[in-house]
């Protein structure tokens, strides 16, 4: 006698569904931190590459300009006898802000506007310039870059990165292809004057570190990029027998341009009165 077995299809029971959901939850709890860490590592790697690429662009400019990095005031010079003469005239110091530095380098195709913004950027005021107008160059009228490029952390900044100001001994000794492995000229920005008490209130603490703890990259003049966990990197020489804070003007306080220490800031404006130079800077 043949016996046929009847097969009945059925769905998951409630217990089985709960078990599956619990397993998925456990897997997510294990994998999400690892994915977040991988994303942070990828952002940091890309950020370091962008900083290095900008500095490489400056070095490329220096190779055909007497060793000097892009200097807007040497392009858009002062008039001679009331007449604009390309390549002649005194350097216009007041052109030497960081917006013009990047705008000039971009105009001369050493890098593009997009790499000026960090992949780890946290500020809503820092955005890549959406359209750089190469047609704005007008040598006859002393225009050498798109002057819509901005650097103001309180309004609009088209770059994430801080750099040394173009003035004093910093400019004379270090705004060039010096190859100095102990002098940083570019990097992630930090809290105002490198004040440890201001880290918690500074958005820069979240660029590559946990909130309230600053970490960032610095590019030295030998084109090396180092991950820094302090405002006082060991490789920097002392200044007046004191440690050099990369976000503070340690040589001469205030807005003096005479210093030679590492001072990474964003300069949106420069005013000159004889040898006295004052910078307009912004922090966040």
C-alpha positions as CSV (number, residue, x, y, z in Angstrom):
1,X,0.0,0.0,0.0
2,X,1.5,3.4,-1.0
3,X,1.3,6.3,1.3
4,X,1.5,9.8,0.1
5,X,2.9,12.5,2.3
6,X,1.3,15.9,2.0
7,X,3.7,18.9,2.0
8,X,2.4,22.1,3.4
9,X,4.1,25.4,2.8
10,X,4.3,27.7,5.7
11,X,5.9,31.1,6.6
12,X,8.2,32.1,9.4
13,X,6.9,32.0,12.9
14,X,7.0,35.1,15.1
15,X,9.9,33.6,17.1
16,X,11.9,32.9,13.9
17,X,11.4,36.5,12.7
18,X,12.5,37.9,16.1
19,X,15.6,35.7,15.9
20,X,16.5,37.0,12.4
21,X,15.9,40.6,13.5
22,X,18.1,40.1,16.5
23,X,20.9,38.6,14.4
24,X,20.7,41.6,12.0
25,X,20.9,44.0,14.9
26,X,24.0,42.3,16.3
27,X,25.7,42.3,12.9
28,X,24.9,46.0,12.4
29,X,26.2,46.8,15.9
30,X,29.5,45.1,14.9
31,X,29.8,46.4,11.4
32,X,28.7,50.0,11.7
33,X,31.6,51.2,13.9
34,X,34.0,49.5,11.5
35,X,32.3,51.1,8.5
36,X,32.4,54.5,10.2
37,X,36.1,54.0,11.0
38,X,36.8,53.0,7.4
39,X,35.0,56.2,6.1
40,X,37.0,58.4,8.5
41,X,40.2,56.8,7.4
42,X,39.3,57.3,3.7
43,X,38.4,61.0,4.4
44,X,41.7,61.5,6.2
45,X,43.7,59.8,3.4
46,X,42.0,62.0,0.8
47,X,42.5,65.1,2.9
48,X,46.2,64.5,3.2
49,X,46.5,63.9,-0.5
50,X,44.7,67.2,-1.3
51,X,47.0,69.2,1.1
52,X,50.0,67.6,-0.5
53,X,48.7,68.4,-4.0
54,X,48.2,72.0,-3.2
55,X,51.7,72.3,-1.9
56,X,53.0,70.4,-4.9
57,X,51.3,73.0,-7.1
58,X,53.1,75.8,-5.1
59,X,56.4,73.9,-5.7
60,X,55.6,73.7,-9.4
61,X,55.0,77.4,-9.5
62,X,58.3,78.0,-7.7
63,X,60.2,76.0,-10.2
64,X,59.7,78.6,-12.9
65,X,59.5,81.7,-10.6
66,X,62.8,82.0,-8.9
67,X,61.8,79.5,-6.2
68,X,58.9,81.6,-5.0
69,X,55.4,80.2,-4.2
70,X,52.3,81.9,-5.9
71,X,52.4,85.6,-4.8
72,X,49.5,87.7,-6.0
73,X,51.2,91.0,-5.3
74,X,54.0,90.1,-7.7
75,X,51.4,89.5,-10.5
76,X,49.0,92.4,-9.9
77,X,51.8,94.9,-9.2
78,X,51.5,98.6,-8.3
79,X,51.3,101.1,-11.2
80,X,54.5,102.7,-12.5
81,X,54.0,106.4,-13.0
82,X,50.2,105.9,-13.0
83,X,50.5,103.1,-15.7
84,X,50.0,99.4,-15.3
85,X,53.0,97.6,-16.8
86,X,52.9,93.8,-16.6
87,X,55.9,92.4,-14.8
88,X,57.1,95.8,-13.6
89,X,56.3,98.0,-10.6
90,X,56.5,97.4,-6.8
91,X,54.9,94.3,-5.3
92,X,51.3,95.1,-4.1
93,X,51.5,93.7,-0.6
94,X,47.8,94.2,-0.1
95,X,47.0,91.6,-2.8
96,X,48.7,88.9,-0.7
97,X,45.7,87.3,1.0
98,X,45.0,83.6,0.9
99,X,42.0,83.9,-1.4
100,X,44.2,85.5,-4.1
101,X,46.9,82.9,-3.5
102,X,44.6,80.0,-4.4
103,X,42.8,82.0,-7.1
104,X,46.1,82.7,-8.8
105,X,47.3,79.1,-8.6
106,X,44.0,77.9,-10.0
107,X,44.2,80.4,-12.8
108,X,47.6,79.1,-13.7
109,X,46.4,75.5,-13.6
110,X,48.5,74.2,-10.7
111,X,45.4,72.7,-9.1
112,X,41.6,73.1,-9.2
113,X,39.1,74.7,-6.9
114,X,37.6,71.5,-5.7
115,X,40.7,70.2,-3.9
116,X,40.8,73.4,-1.8
117,X,38.0,72.0,0.3
118,X,38.6,69.1,2.8
119,X,36.7,65.9,2.4
120,X,36.3,66.1,6.2
121,X,35.0,69.7,6.2
122,X,32.5,70.4,9.0
123,X,31.7,74.1,8.5
124,X,28.6,75.1,6.5
125,X,30.5,78.2,5.4
126,X,33.2,76.3,3.6
127,X,32.2,75.2,0.2
128,X,34.0,74.5,-3.1
129,X,33.8,77.2,-5.7
130,X,31.2,75.9,-8.1
131,X,32.5,77.7,-11.1
132,X,35.9,79.3,-11.5
133,X,35.8,81.8,-14.4
134,X,39.2,81.6,-16.3
135,X,37.9,84.2,-18.7
136,X,38.1,86.9,-16.0
137,X,41.9,87.2,-16.5
138,X,42.6,90.6,-18.1
139,X,46.3,91.5,-18.1
140,X,45.7,94.9,-19.6
141,X,43.7,95.8,-16.5
142,X,45.9,94.1,-14.0
143,X,43.5,91.2,-13.4
144,X,45.2,87.8,-13.1
145,X,42.6,85.6,-11.3
146,X,38.9,85.2,-10.6
147,X,38.5,87.5,-7.6
148,X,35.2,85.9,-6.6
149,X,37.3,83.3,-4.7
150,X,36.7,84.0,-1.0
151,X,38.3,83.1,2.3
152,X,36.0,84.1,5.2
153,X,35.0,81.5,7.8
154,X,32.2,83.7,9.0
155,X,30.6,84.1,5.6
156,X,32.0,82.1,2.7
157,X,35.3,80.3,2.3
158,X,36.3,78.4,-0.8
159,X,39.1,76.7,1.1
160,X,39.4,74.6,4.2
161,X,43.1,74.9,4.7
162,X,45.2,77.3,6.7
163,X,48.5,78.6,5.5
164,X,51.3,80.9,6.7
165,X,50.7,84.6,6.0
166,X,52.8,86.2,3.2
167,X,54.8,88.7,5.2
168,X,57.9,89.3,7.2
169,X,60.5,86.6,7.7
170,X,57.9,83.9,7.1
171,X,57.5,85.2,3.5
172,X,61.2,85.9,3.0
173,X,62.5,82.5,4.3
174,X,59.6,80.1,3.9
175,X,57.2,81.2,1.1
176,X,59.5,79.4,-1.3
177,X,60.9,76.0,-2.1
178,X,63.2,75.9,0.9
179,X,62.9,72.2,1.4
180,X,62.7,72.7,5.1
181,X,61.4,69.6,6.8
182,X,60.8,71.4,10.1
183,X,58.6,74.2,8.8
184,X,54.9,73.7,8.0
185,X,53.3,76.1,5.5
186,X,49.9,74.5,5.0
187,X,47.4,72.3,6.8
188,X,44.1,71.8,8.5
189,X,43.1,74.8,10.5
190,X,42.7,74.9,14.3
191,X,41.1,77.0,17.1
192,X,41.9,80.6,17.5
193,X,45.5,81.2,18.5
194,X,45.9,77.5,19.3
195,X,44.2,78.1,22.6
196,X,43.5,74.8,24.3
197,X,40.5,76.3,26.1
198,X,38.8,77.0,22.8
199,X,39.0,73.5,21.4
200,X,35.6,72.5,22.6
201,X,34.0,75.5,21.0
202,X,35.9,75.1,17.7
203,X,34.4,73.2,14.8
204,X,38.0,72.3,13.8
205,X,38.1,69.7,16.6
206,X,35.8,67.5,14.6
207,X,37.7,67.5,11.3
208,X,39.9,64.5,12.1
209,X,39.4,64.0,15.9
210,X,36.8,63.4,18.4
211,X,34.8,66.5,19.6
212,X,37.0,68.5,21.9
213,X,40.3,67.0,20.8
214,X,42.1,68.4,17.8
215,X,43.9,66.3,15.2
216,X,45.0,67.4,11.8
217,X,47.5,67.3,8.9
218,X,50.4,69.7,8.3
219,X,52.4,69.9,5.1
220,X,56.1,70.8,5.6
221,X,58.2,72.5,3.0
222,X,59.9,69.3,2.0
223,X,56.5,68.3,0.7
224,X,55.9,65.8,3.5
225,X,52.5,65.6,5.1
226,X,52.3,64.6,8.8
227,X,49.3,63.7,11.0
228,X,49.5,66.0,14.0
229,X,47.9,65.4,17.4
230,X,49.3,68.6,19.0
231,X,49.6,72.3,18.3
232,X,53.3,71.9,19.2
233,X,54.8,69.4,16.8
234,X,58.2,68.1,18.0
235,X,59.8,68.6,14.6
236,X,59.4,72.4,14.8
237,X,62.3,74.5,16.1
238,X,61.8,76.5,19.2
239,X,60.8,80.2,19.0
240,X,62.5,82.5,21.5
241,X,63.3,79.4,23.6
242,X,59.6,78.5,23.6
243,X,57.6,75.7,21.8
244,X,56.1,76.8,18.5
245,X,52.3,76.7,18.5
246,X,51.3,76.3,14.8
247,X,48.1,78.3,15.2
248,X,49.6,81.3,17.2
249,X,51.9,84.2,16.2
250,X,54.6,83.2,18.7
251,X,57.3,85.5,17.3
252,X,55.4,88.8,17.8
253,X,52.0,89.0,19.3
254,X,48.9,90.6,17.7
255,X,48.9,91.1,14.0
256,X,52.6,91.8,13.5
257,X,54.0,90.4,10.2
258,X,57.6,90.3,11.4
259,X,57.6,86.8,12.8
260,X,59.2,83.7,11.3
261,X,57.5,81.0,13.3
262,X,54.9,78.7,11.9
263,X,51.5,80.4,12.0
264,X,48.7,78.6,10.1
265,X,45.7,80.9,9.6
266,X,43.3,82.0,6.9
267,X,44.0,85.6,5.8
268,X,41.1,87.3,4.1
269,X,42.7,90.7,3.9
270,X,46.1,92.5,4.1
271,X,46.7,96.2,4.8
272,X,50.1,97.8,4.5
273,X,51.4,101.1,6.0
274,X,55.0,101.2,5.0
275,X,56.7,98.2,6.6
276,X,53.7,97.7,9.0
277,X,51.5,94.9,7.7
278,X,48.2,93.9,9.3
279,X,46.2,90.8,8.5
280,X,42.5,90.2,8.6
281,X,42.0,86.7,9.8
282,X,39.1,84.4,10.7
283,X,38.7,81.4,12.9
284,X,35.9,79.0,13.6
